[in-house]
Amino acid sequence: MTPLITIIIPVYRVETYLKTCVAGALAQTYPNLEILLVDDGSPDSCGMICDELAAAEPKIRVIHKKNGGLSDARNAGIEAAGGEWITFVDGDDTIAPLYVETLYRMTKLPEKPLITSVRLLSVDEDGRAVGLVSREKSVRVFPRTEALRALCYNRELTNSACGKLFHRNLFSDIRFPKGKLYEDLGVFYRLAAKSPAVAVNTAQFYRYLQRTDSIMHSRFSLRHLDALHFTEDMLAFYRKSFPELVPAAEYRVCVAAFEVIQKTDRRQPEMEKAVREAWARIRRYRGRCLRDKNAGFDHRCLSLVSFFGVRFTRFAWQSWVRIKWKLFRKACV
């Protein structure tokens, strides 16, 4: 008999999308599922919708809790999950019918991965792709060390908790950090370090909604420094347990610092602290980034540009982002 798999869906202000999200979970070809809706104190009608869905479908369970944020909702789901395996789906996203089955089949590979993954397809609120669309469906297995290295480059294997299946034992001593942005970045490398391997299927079976009103797309605040701090925690972890991966982790810190510089405006007094922190990391690790053959072309160029100072670096990075976005949108038309 197939093991029980729990789909954890945090629910907060997603009343427009929730029924579609749950419909995708119920349409899975994998038979042995429980769907755990975690109502994180949502002020809209989400709580009522959750109860209605649970009353109509025995596979659905609902947790109502005080608002604590995405991490707190996921943690509550982990505590309540009955499945041997766990996957996270955000309440405004959708999954293809083969999503869970594809993830579970990869756990049977000879390498015995305790984490499996599919690719995410970013879409806008009209359902149009705003990311690269791929028809390729292939599987690659990353042994533990190679998975941890790949996470630093965030290409073949990303730090997102969504689009992945985890054995529940991985969470025995790990939880998502409450009250932080980029919470996945602070957790996933520690989960990957406990798995013999991570298997990745290139099928884009998870549709990630890019909402314009989301926190991640809001104006920069000091909370966005969480990404920089998480990458520094990652570097410290690698130095202790995987010293051969330190160069890759230093590159990841440098990338996070560039992102901070790109999003800030030093003319805002409250941003000076963020700029100082980020610029110190860039000066420390840009040489490593320049020498890293696996580093992205953008970031190697930025490392070179950074020798001209923070203002020119910000201008160059913001300009390049705008140019790339215009070219991409033109290609999608």
GIVEN-V755101 format. One record per backbone hydrogen bond with DSSP energy under -0.5 kcal/mol. NH is the residue of the N-H (numbers start at 0). CO is the residue of the C=O. E is the energy in kcal/mol with one decimal. If there is no record, write none. Layout:
NH|CO|E + NH|CO|E
//
This chain:
4|31|-1.9 + 5|84|-2.8 + 6|4|-0.5 + 6|33|-2.8 + 7|5|-0.7 + 7|86|-2.9 + 8|6|-0.6 + 8|35|-2.9 + 9|7|-0.6 + 10|37|-3.1 + 11|9|-0.5 + 16|13|-1.2 + 17|13|-2.2 + 20|16|-2.2 + 21|17|-2.7 + 22|18|-2.4 + 23|19|-1.8 + 24|20|-1.5 + 25|21|-2.5 + 26|22|-1.2 + 27|24|-1.1 + 28|96|-2.4 + 32|30|-1.3 + 33|4|-2.1 + 34|58|-3.0 + 35|6|-3.0 + 35|33|-0.6 + 36|34|-0.7 + 36|60|-3.0 + 37|8|-2.3 + 37|35|-0.6 + 38|36|-0.9 + 38|62|-2.9 + 39|10|-2.6 + 39|37|-0.9 + 40|38|-1.5 + 40|64|-0.5 + 48|44|-2.2 + 49|45|-2.8 + 50|46|-1.9 + 51|47|-2.2 + 52|48|-2.5 + 53|49|-2.4 + 54|50|-2.0 + 55|51|-1.1 + 56|52|-0.9 + 59|56|-1.6 + 60|34|-2.8 + 62|36|-2.8 + 64|38|-2.4 + 64|62|-0.5 + 72|68|-2.2 + 73|69|-2.6 + 74|70|-2.7 + 75|71|-2.1 + 76|72|-2.0 + 77|73|-2.4 + 78|74|-2.2 + 79|75|-1.6 + 80|76|-1.5 + 83|3|-2.1 + 84|3|-1.3 + 85|165|-2.8 + 86|5|-2.4 + 87|160|-0.5 + 87|163|-0.6 + 88|7|-2.5 + 90|9|-1.0 + 92|89|-2.0 + 93|206|-1.8 + 95|204|-2.5 + 98|95|-2.1 + 101|97|-2.7 + 102|98|-2.0 + 103|99|-2.8 + 104|100|-2.4 + 105|101|-1.2 + 106|102|-0.6 + 106|103|-1.4 + 107|104|-1.4 + 108|105|-1.5 + 111|108|-2.3 + 113|196|-0.9 + 114|196|-0.8 + 115|164|-1.9 + 116|198|-2.2 + 117|162|-2.5 + 118|200|-0.6 + 118|202|-1.9 + 120|205|-3.0 + 121|119|-0.6 + 122|207|-2.6 + 123|127|-2.5 + 126|123|-2.1 + 129|121|-2.7 + 130|121|-0.7 + 133|131|-0.5 + 139|199|-2.5 + 141|139|-0.5 + 141|197|-3.3 + 142|140|-0.6 + 143|195|-1.9 + 146|142|-2.7 + 147|143|-2.3 + 148|144|-1.9 + 149|145|-2.6 + 150|146|-1.9 + 151|147|-0.7 + 151|148|-1.0 + 152|148|-0.7 + 152|149|-0.8 + 153|149|-1.3 + 154|149|-0.7 + 162|87|-0.8 + 163|160|-0.7 + 164|115|-2.5 + 165|85|-3.0 + 166|113|-1.9 + 167|83|-2.5 + 169|166|-1.9 + 170|167|-1.6 + 171|168|-1.7 + 179|176|-0.9 + 184|181|-0.8 + 185|181|-0.8 + 185|182|-0.5 + 186|183|-1.5 + 187|183|-2.8 + 189|186|-0.9 + 190|186|-1.7 + 191|187|-2.8 + 192|188|-1.7 + 193|190|-1.3 + 194|191|-1.2 + 197|141|-2.4 + 198|114|-1.9 + 199|139|-3.1 + 200|116|-3.2 + 201|137|-2.6 + 204|202|-1.5 + 205|118|-1.2 + 206|93|-3.0 + 207|120|-2.2 + 207|205|-0.7 + 208|206|-0.6 + 209|122|-3.1 + 210|208|-1.1 + 213|210|-1.3 + 216|213|-0.9 + 217|214|-1.6 + 223|220|-2.0 + 224|221|-1.6 + 225|222|-2.0 + 226|223|-1.0 + 228|224|-2.2 + 229|225|-2.7 + 230|226|-2.1 + 231|227|-1.6 + 232|228|-2.0 + 233|229|-2.3 + 234|230|-2.3 + 235|231|-2.2 + 236|232|-2.3 + 237|233|-2.5 + 238|234|-2.5 + 239|235|-1.5 + 240|236|-2.6 + 241|237|-2.2 + 244|241|-2.4 + 245|242|-1.4 + 248|244|-2.0 + 249|245|-2.6 + 250|246|-1.9 + 251|247|-1.7 + 252|248|-1.9 + 253|249|-2.1 + 254|250|-2.3 + 255|251|-2.1 + 256|252|-2.1 + 257|253|-2.2 + 258|254|-2.0 + 259|255|-1.7 + 260|256|-2.2 + 261|257|-2.5 + 262|258|-1.5 + 263|259|-1.1 + 267|264|-2.3 + 268|266|-0.7 + 270|267|-2.0 + 271|268|-1.4 + 274|270|-2.5 + 275|271|-2.6 + 276|272|-2.4 + 277|273|-2.6 + 278|274|-2.9 + 279|275|-1.9 + 280|276|-1.4 + 281|277|-2.1 + 282|278|-2.5 + 283|279|-1.4 + 284|280|-2.3 + 285|281|-2.2 + 288|284|-2.1 + 289|285|-2.4 + 290|286|-1.6 + 291|287|-1.0 + 291|288|-0.6 + 292|290|-0.7 + 294|291|-1.3 + 299|295|-2.0 + 300|296|-2.2 + 301|297|-2.3 + 302|298|-2.1 + 303|299|-1.6 + 304|300|-2.7 + 305|301|-2.4 + 306|303|-1.3 + 307|304|-2.5 + 308|305|-1.8 + 312|308|-1.9 + 313|309|-2.5 + 314|310|-2.4 + 315|311|-2.7 + 316|312|-2.5 + 317|313|-2.8 + 318|314|-2.2 + 319|315|-2.3 + 320|316|-2.3 + 321|317|-2.0 + 322|318|-2.3 + 323|319|-2.5 + 324|320|-2.3 + 325|321|-2.2 + 326|322|-2.3 + 327|323|-2.5 + 328|324|-2.7 + 329|325|-2.0 + 330|326|-1.9 + 331|327|-1.4 + 332|328|-0.7 + 332|329|-0.7
//
